[in-house]
Amino acid sequence: MGVFPAALSITASFLSANTMLGTPSEIYTYGTMYCYHAVSWTIAVTITALVFMPKFREMNCTSAYEYLEKRFDCSVRVCVSLIFSIFMLIYMAIVLYGPALALSQTTGLNIWLSVVSIGVVCTFYSSVGGMKAVIWTDVLQALVMFVGLLSAIIQGLIVLGGFGPTFSIASKNGRIQFDSIDPRVRHTVWSVLIGSTFNALSTYGFNQTQIQRYMCVRTTRGAAQALFINAVGSAFIILSSCLIGIIIYAYYADCDPYTAKFISAIDQIFPYFVMEVLSNIPGLPGVFLACIFSGSLSTISSGLNSLTAVIIEDVYKGAVVMLLTYVVSHLGPILNASTSLFGALQGPIMGVFFLGFFFPRANHRGGLVGFVSGVALPLWIFVGSQVTKNQRKSERLPLFTTNCALSINETRTFPTSPRTDPLLDLYSVSYMWYSPIAVSTVLIVGLIVSYLTRPLKPHEVDPKLIIPIDDVCCCCLPKSVRHWLRCDIKENKMDYNTLLKYIYNEEHIISKVKSYDEAMNIELQWPWCNLIVINNQIFLPYKIISSQNIDRLLQPMSNKTAS
């Protein structure tokens, strides 16, 4: 698979209708703090491209969860695979609900008829076409998403008179916010940057849907390029959706359709805006619908393909997704529901991978107990937040109906109760913190259980399954400290033939040099890398031999390539 198609497929797989419907309504209701989300995804992509993606390709795992069986045991793999399947089914149900809302608002079609129609179509082409069909439809759907968002932004700015009036209205009513650090509120600088980075890293680094895509690219270098191109596309979609939210608020600043009961759910605000303001332009409502449906279909098809490749199971899981859509319709705004789900179920999966990669002494008991604990705690907080949401103070910014065409004397209120239950403070934790809480729980509980039940010894751990912390972020520390961080795990090395095959397959050629001395000068400019010189070329393999071996390996490897 080429770099560009893989990049667009990665972008379309999780930036779905949830993003394009949920983000504008989030900005409309709570302000612009959510915009930091674009920065978080870029950080997560960088970490994945430099640390985790090369490791998965080096191990050549067709399923991410094969690693867990090798590192721990089968029970850990089964538990993680089960939670992943549950996560994908519920997440696809949320994604399926989004376009059904849009279709209901724009055409008047019954929501549940829309759910069945979309679910059947997506399940059919995912089952028949397989992975190749899914990736190429992702490419087309990503392009449609870009066009749809741009069309809405351009026409919306034309209606409002440009950026100046739009941001002036939004700022006057408190929608432009970038400096909140209060940890008690829904979105702060740190909750979005840290929490969203964890969520995005769990998606790019450890979700089977994304791993399938960058494993399809021929080389590790190409896979990294695909991830970075995806980062640009993802940032564009997120920031465009945020800008649309500002535009919509500026237009409805004095007549909120949700408070006026023109729409039944806040996530319908974008479709309502399109139909009221942009419907006079032929084709634009259709482009909008295509944009929303593209986001939904790309995510559902990717999810179905990652769950199974058997047609009968595809149909079965597609039916389950449609049934679960009824449940998720009661979870509130779709962006809140999907992000909470990421933290509660995807966070523990990332935590158990962290435990396996970075902590060589962790054993299978620690992995299993840590994972179960990491699922239980954020899931408990999430369920508690849903049960007590009417007892907690709403953080919505004020919405007005003073200039609505109809006479409305109602003000929508959100009841609050005195905080008599101390658990309300726990349930009030922002959903952005669910993933960090889950990862921390897995690591703390997993390490404690491992050390109480005989931690693994260095010779019991395959070095290929470990990413030593000193290799990732501690290369400047003294050698004795880095040796302690490795927990006596020996450095993973390849024999000559494997090394040569790896280098030529991955095409890690940095530059050509005229002499060995020049090669050593280049090495000094790349102190964090392990460079190899073969036939006057500089190669950059990923953590395969130490740079001290270059002098010893140069002559025999040159002779081997010459022969």
C-alpha positions in Angstrom: 0.0 0.0 0.0 1.3 3.5 -0.9 2.1 6.1 1.7 -0.6 8.7 0.7 -3.5 6.2 0.6 -2.4 4.8 4.0 -2.2 8.3 5.5 -5.7 9.2 4.4 -7.0 5.9 5.6 -5.4 6.4 9.0 -7.0 9.9 9.1 -10.5 8.7 8.2 -10.5 5.7 10.5 -11.1 7.6 13.7 -11.8 11.2 12.8 -15.4 10.3 12.1 -18.8 11.9 12.2 -18.2 12.2 16.0 -15.6 14.8 15.2 -17.5 16.7 12.5 -20.8 16.8 14.5 -19.5 16.7 18.1 -16.7 19.2 17.8 -18.8 22.1 16.5 -21.5 21.5 19.2 -18.7 21.3 21.8 -17.3 24.6 20.8 -20.8 26.1 20.5 -21.7 25.0 24.1 -18.4 25.1 26.0 -15.9 27.3 24.2 -12.7 26.8 22.3 -10.5 25.0 24.9 -11.1 21.8 22.9 -8.9 23.3 20.1 -5.8 22.0 22.0 -7.0 18.6 20.8 -5.1 19.2 17.5 -1.8 19.7 19.4 -2.4 16.5 21.4 -2.9 14.4 18.3 0.3 15.7 16.7 2.2 14.8 19.8 0.7 11.3 19.9 1.5 10.7 16.2 5.1 11.7 16.7 5.5 9.3 19.7 3.9 6.5 17.7 6.1 7.1 14.6 9.3 7.2 16.5 8.7 4.6 19.3 5.9 2.1 18.9 5.3 1.7 15.2 8.9 0.6 14.4 8.7 -1.9 17.2 5.5 -3.5 15.9 7.0 -3.7 12.4 10.2 -5.2 13.8 8.1 -7.9 15.6 6.0 -8.4 12.4 2.8 -8.9 14.4 -0.3 -9.2 12.3 -2.3 -8.5 15.4 -1.2 -6.1 18.1 -2.4 -8.5 20.7 0.0 -11.2 19.6 2.6 -9.2 21.5 0.7 -9.5 24.8 0.7 -13.3 24.5 4.5 -13.4 23.9 5.2 -10.9 26.6 2.7 -12.1 29.3 0.5 -15.1 28.5 -2.7 -16.1 26.7 -5.0 -14.9 29.4 -3.8 -11.3 29.1 -4.2 -11.4 25.3 -7.8 -12.8 25.6 -8.9 -10.2 28.1 -7.4 -7.3 26.1 -8.9 -8.6 22.9 -12.3 -8.9 24.6 -12.2 -5.3 25.8 -11.1 -4.2 22.4 -14.0 -5.9 20.7 -16.5 -4.4 23.2 -14.9 -1.0 22.7 -15.1 -1.1 18.9 -18.7 -2.3 18.9 -19.8 0.5 21.3 -17.7 3.1 19.5 -19.1 2.1 16.1 -22.6 2.4 17.5 -21.8 6.0 18.6 -20.4 6.7 15.1 -23.5 5.2 13.5 -25.8 7.5 15.6 -24.1 10.7 14.4 -25.1 10.6 10.7 -28.5 9.3 11.6 -29.0 12.5 13.6 -27.8 14.6 10.6 -30.0 12.7 8.1 -33.0 13.1 10.4 -32.4 16.9 10.7 -31.8 17.5 7.0 -34.4 15.1 5.4 -36.9 14.4 8.1 -36.1 10.7 7.8 -36.7 8.6 11.0 -33.5 8.2 13.0 -33.8 4.5 13.4 -34.5 3.9 9.7 -31.3 5.9 9.0 -29.4 3.7 11.5 -30.5 0.5 9.8 -29.8 1.8 6.3 -26.3 3.0 7.1 -25.5 -0.1 9.1 -26.6 -2.5 6.3 -24.6 -0.6 3.6 -21.4 -0.4 5.6 -21.6 -4.0 6.8 -22.1 -5.2 3.2 -19.1 -3.5 1.5 -16.8 -4.3 4.5 -17.7 -8.0 4.3 -17.4 -8.3 0.5 -14.5 -6.0 -0.2 -12.1 -6.8 2.7 -9.2 -4.7 3.8 -8.3 -3.3 0.4 -11.9 -2.0 -0.2 -11.9 -0.5 3.3 -8.7 1.5 2.7 -9.6 2.8 -0.7 -13.0 3.9 0.4 -11.3 5.6 3.4 -9.2 7.5 0.9 -12.3 8.8 -1.0 -14.2 9.5 2.2 -11.3 11.5 3.6 -11.3 13.7 0.5 -15.0 14.2 0.8 -14.6 15.2 4.4 -12.1 17.8 3.5 -14.3 19.3 0.8 -17.4 19.3 3.0 -15.7 21.1 5.9 -14.1 23.7 3.6 -17.4 24.4 1.9 -19.2 25.0 5.2 -16.4 27.3 6.5 -16.2 29.4 3.4 -19.9 29.9 3.0 -20.4 30.5 6.8 -17.7 33.2 6.8 -19.3 34.8 3.7 -22.7 35.0 5.5 -21.2 36.5 8.7 -18.9 38.9 6.9 -15.5 37.3 7.5 -13.3 36.3 10.4 -13.5 39.7 12.2 -17.2 39.8 13.0 -17.3 36.1 13.7 -14.6 36.1 16.3 -15.8 39.4 17.8 -19.3 37.9 18.5 -17.8 34.7 19.9 -15.4 36.5 22.1 -18.0 38.9 23.5 -20.0 36.0 24.8 -17.1 34.0 26.3 -16.6 31.4 23.6 -12.9 32.2 22.9 -11.0 30.6 25.8 -7.4 29.3 25.7 -6.1 29.9 29.2 -8.1 28.0 31.7 -6.1 25.8 34.1 -8.7 25.0 36.7 -8.7 21.2 37.1 -12.3 21.1 38.3 -13.8 22.2 35.0 -14.6 20.2 31.9 -11.8 21.4 29.7 -8.5 22.9 30.8 -5.1 23.3 29.1 -3.7 20.3 30.9 -6.7 18.1 30.8 -7.0 18.5 27.0 -3.3 18.3 26.3 -2.5 15.4 28.6 -5.8 13.5 28.4 -6.2 13.9 24.7 -2.6 12.9 24.1 -3.3 9.7 26.0 -6.5 9.1 24.0 -4.8 9.7 20.7 -1.7 7.6 21.6 -4.0 4.7 22.5 -5.6 5.1 19.0 -2.4 5.4 16.9 -0.1 3.2 18.9 -2.2 0.3 20.1 -5.5 0.1 18.3 -5.7 -2.8 15.8 -7.5 -0.6 13.3 -4.6 1.8 12.9 -1.9 -0.8 13.3 -3.4 -2.7 10.3 -2.9 0.4 8.2 0.7 1.2 8.9 1.6 -2.5 8.7 0.3 -2.4 5.1 3.0 0.2 4.1 6.0 -1.5 2.6 8.7 0.2 4.7 9.0 1.6 8.2 10.1 4.9 6.8 7.0 5.0 4.6 4.8 4.1 7.5 6.3 7.0 9.5 5.7 9.3 6.6 2.1 8.1 6.4 1.6 8.9 10.1 3.0 12.4 9.8 0.9 13.2 6.7 -2.1 11.9 8.7 -1.1 14.3 11.5 -1.6 17.2 9.1 -4.9 15.9 7.8 -6.1 15.2 11.4 -5.2 18.7 12.6 -7.0 20.2 9.6 -10.2 18.3 10.4 -10.1 19.1 14.1 -9.4 22.8 13.7 -11.9 23.1 10.8 -14.6 21.6 13.0 -13.6 24.0 15.8 -13.9 26.9 13.4 -17.3 25.7 12.3 -18.4 25.7 15.9 -17.3 29.3 16.3 -19.1 30.3 13.1 -22.3 28.6 14.2 -22.3 30.3 17.6 -21.7 33.7 16.0 -24.7 33.1 13.8 -27.0 31.9 16.6 -25.6 34.1 19.4 -29.1 35.7 20.0 -31.3 32.7 19.1 -30.1 29.3 20.3 -32.0 26.6 18.4 -31.5 24.1 21.2 -32.9 26.2 23.9 -35.7 27.3 21.6 -36.4 23.6 20.9 -35.9 23.8 17.2 -33.6 20.8 17.5 -33.9 17.9 19.9 -30.2 17.3 20.5 -27.2 19.7 20.7 -25.3 17.5 18.1 -27.9 18.5 15.5 -26.7 22.1 15.6 -24.4 21.7 12.6 -27.0 20.0 10.3 -29.5 22.6 11.4 -27.1 25.4 10.5 -26.4 23.9 7.0 -30.1 23.5 6.2 -31.2 27.0 7.4 -28.2 29.1 6.2 -26.6 27.2 3.4 -29.5 25.3 1.8 -30.0 28.1 -0.8 -26.7 27.0 -2.5 -27.5 24.1 -4.8 -25.5 21.0 -3.8 -24.1 22.2 -0.5 -26.5 20.3 1.8 -25.7 17.2 -0.3 -21.9 17.8 0.2 -22.5 18.2 3.9 -24.4 14.9 4.1 -21.7 13.2 2.1 -19.1 14.6 4.5 -20.9 13.3 7.6 -21.6 10.0 6.0 -18.0 9.6 4.8 -16.8 10.1 8.4 -19.2 7.5 9.7 -18.7 4.9 7.0 -14.9 5.1 7.2 -14.9 4.4 10.9 -17.5 1.7 10.9 -15.9 -0.2 8.0 -12.5 0.1 9.5 -13.8 -1.2 12.8 -15.6 -4.1 11.3 -12.5 -5.1 9.3 -10.3 -5.0 12.4 -12.7 -7.1 14.4 -13.0 -10.0 11.9 -12.5 -11.0 8.3 -15.2 -13.7 8.2 -18.4 -12.6 6.4 -20.9 -14.3 8.8 -19.2 -12.6 11.8 -19.2 -9.3 10.0 -22.9 -9.4 9.5 -23.4 -10.5 13.2 -21.3 -7.7 14.5 -22.9 -5.2 12.2 -26.3 -6.1 13.7 -24.9 -5.7 17.2 -23.6 -2.3 16.3 -27.1 -1.2 15.1 -28.7 -2.5 18.4 -26.1 -0.7 20.5 -26.9 2.6 18.8 -30.1 2.7 20.8 -28.1 2.5 24.0 -25.6 5.2 23.1 -28.4 7.6 22.0 -29.0 8.1 25.8 -25.4 8.9 26.7 -25.5 12.6 25.9 -23.4 14.5 23.3 -21.6 12.1 21.0 -18.2 13.7 21.5 -18.4 13.3 25.3 -19.6 9.7 25.0 -16.9 8.7 22.5 -14.0 10.3 24.4 -15.2 8.8 27.7 -15.3 5.5 26.0 -11.7 6.0 24.7 -10.5 6.6 28.2 -12.4 3.9 30.0 -11.7 1.0 27.6 -8.9 2.0 25.3 -6.8 3.6 28.1 -6.3 0.2 30.0 -5.2 -1.4 26.7 -2.5 1.2 26.3 -1.5 0.8 29.9 -0.9 -3.0 29.6 1.3 -2.3 26.5 3.3 0.3 28.5 3.7 -2.3 31.2 5.0 -4.9 28.8 7.3 -2.6 26.7 8.8 -0.4 29.4 8.9 -2.6 32.6 10.9 -5.8 32.0 10.2 -7.2 35.5 6.4 -7.1 35.1 5.0 -10.7 34.9 1.7 -12.1 33.5 -0.1 -11.8 36.9 0.8 -8.1 37.1 -0.4 -7.6 33.5 -3.7 -9.4 34.1 -4.6 -7.8 37.5 -3.3 -4.4 36.4 -5.4 -4.5 33.2 -8.6 -5.5 35.0 -8.1 -2.8 37.6 -7.4 -0.3 34.9 -10.7 -1.1 33.2 -12.7 -1.1 36.5 -11.7 2.3 37.9 -12.4 4.6 34.9 -15.5 2.6 34.0 -16.8 3.0 37.5 -16.2 6.8 37.3 -17.9 6.9 33.9 -21.0 5.0 35.1 -21.2 7.2 38.2 -21.0 10.4 36.1 -23.9 9.2 34.0 -26.0 8.3 37.0 -25.3 11.5 38.9 -25.2 14.0 35.9 -28.5 15.7 37.0 -27.0 16.2 40.5 -23.9 18.1 39.3 -23.6 21.7 38.2 -23.7 22.2 34.5 -20.6 23.9 32.9 -22.4 25.0 29.8 -21.8 28.6 28.8 -25.0 30.8 28.5 -27.2 30.4 25.4 -29.8 33.1 24.5 -33.1 33.2 22.6 -33.8 36.9 22.7 -34.0 37.4 19.0 -35.7 34.2 18.0 -38.6 34.5 15.5 -41.0 32.8 18.0 -41.8 34.2 21.3 -40.1 32.0 23.9 -40.4 32.7 27.6 -38.7 29.5 28.7 -35.2 29.4 30.1 -33.7 25.9 30.1 -32.2 25.1 33.6 -30.1 22.3 34.9 -30.9 21.3 38.4 -28.2 21.1 41.0 -28.2 19.6 44.5 -26.0 20.2 47.5 -22.8 18.1 47.4 -23.7 15.8 50.2 -22.0 12.8 48.6 -18.2 13.0 48.5 -18.3 10.6 45.5 -19.8 13.4 43.4 -16.4 15.0 43.4 -14.9 11.8 41.9 -17.8 11.5 39.4 -17.2 15.2 38.4 -13.7 14.5 37.1 -13.4 15.6 33.5 -13.8 12.8 31.0 -10.5 13.9 29.5 -8.7 12.4 32.5 -10.2 8.9 32.2 -7.3 7.6 30.0 -4.4 8.9 32.2 -6.3 7.4 35.2 -6.6 4.1 33.4 -2.9 3.9 32.3 -1.7 5.0 35.8 -3.9 2.3 37.5 -2.6 -0.4 35.2 1.1 0.5 35.8 0.8 0.9 39.5 -1.3 -2.2 40.2 0.6 -4.2 37.6 4.0 -3.4 39.1 2.9 -4.0 42.7 1.4 -7.4 41.8 4.4 -8.4 39.7 6.9 -7.6 42.6 4.6 -9.5 45.1 4.4 -12.6 42.8 8.1 -13.0 41.7 9.1 -10.5 39.1 10.7 -11.8 35.9 14.5 -12.1 35.8 16.5 -10.6 32.9 17.1 -14.0 31.2 13.4 -14.7 31.2 12.5 -11.8 29.0 13.0 -11.7 25.2 14.9 -8.4 24.5 12.9 -8.1 21.2 9.7 -7.5 23.4 11.1 -4.6 25.4 11.6 -0.9 24.6 14.1 0.1 27.4 13.2 3.5 28.8 16.8 4.6 28.4 16.5 4.1 24.6 13.5 6.4 24.5 14.2 9.4 26.7 17.3 8.8 28.8 20.1 8.7 26.3 21.9 11.6 28.0 22.1 10.0 31.4 25.3 8.3 32.7 25.9 4.8 31.5 25.5 3.3 34.9 22.0 4.9 35.3 20.9 3.7 31.8 22.2 0.2 32.6 20.0 0.2 35.8 17.0 1.4 33.8 17.4 -1.6 31.4 17.0 -4.0 34.4 20.0 -6.0 33.1 18.1 -6.8 29.8 20.7 -7.3 27.1 20.6 -5.1 24.0 18.8 -6.7 21.1 21.2 -7.4 18.2 20.8 -8.9 14.7 23.2 -11.2 12.9 24.8 -9.9 9.6 22.3 -11.5 7.2 19.3 -10.4 9.2 20.8 -6.9 9.5 21.5 -6.6 5.8 18.0 -7.8 4.9 16.4 -5.4 7.4 18.4 -2.4 6.0 17.7 -3.0 2.4 14.0 -3.8 2.9 13.5 -0.7 5.0 15.6 1.6 2.8 17.0 3.5 5.7 19.6 5.4 3.7 20.4 8.8 5.1 23.1 10.1 2.8 26.1 9.0 0.8 29.6 9.8 2.2 33.1 9.9 0.6 35.0 8.4 3.5 34.8 6.6 6.8 35.9 9.8 8.7 33.0 11.7 7.1 30.7 9.0 8.2 31.9 9.3 11.8 31.3 13.1 11.6 27.7 12.5 10.5 27.3 10.1 13.4 28.3 12.8 15.8 25.5 14.9 14.4 23.0 12.1 15.1 24.1 11.1 18.7 20.7 9.5 19.4 20.8 7.2 16.4 22.6 4.0 15.7 24.3 4.6 12.3 25.8 1.9 10.1 28.1 2.5 7.2 28.0 0.0 4.2 29.6 0.8 0.9 30.0 4.4 1.8 26.4 4.8 2.7 24.9 5.8 6.0 22.1 3.6 7.2 19.6 4.2 10.1 18.2 0.9 11.4 16.0 1.0 14.5 17.9 0.0 17.7 19.6 -3.0 16.1 23.2 -2.6 17.0 25.2 -0.1 19.1 27.2 2.6 17.4 30.4 1.2 19.0 30.2 -1.8 16.7 30.4 0.3 13.5 34.1 0.1 13.2 34.1 -3.7 13.7 31.2 -4.3 11.3 32.3 -2.0 8.5 34.8 -4.2 6.8 33.1 -7.6 7.0 29.7 -6.2 6.0 31.3 -4.3 3.0 32.9 -7.6 1.9 29.6 -9.4 2.3 27.7 -6.9 0.2 30.4 -6.9 -2.5 30.2 -10.6 -2.8 
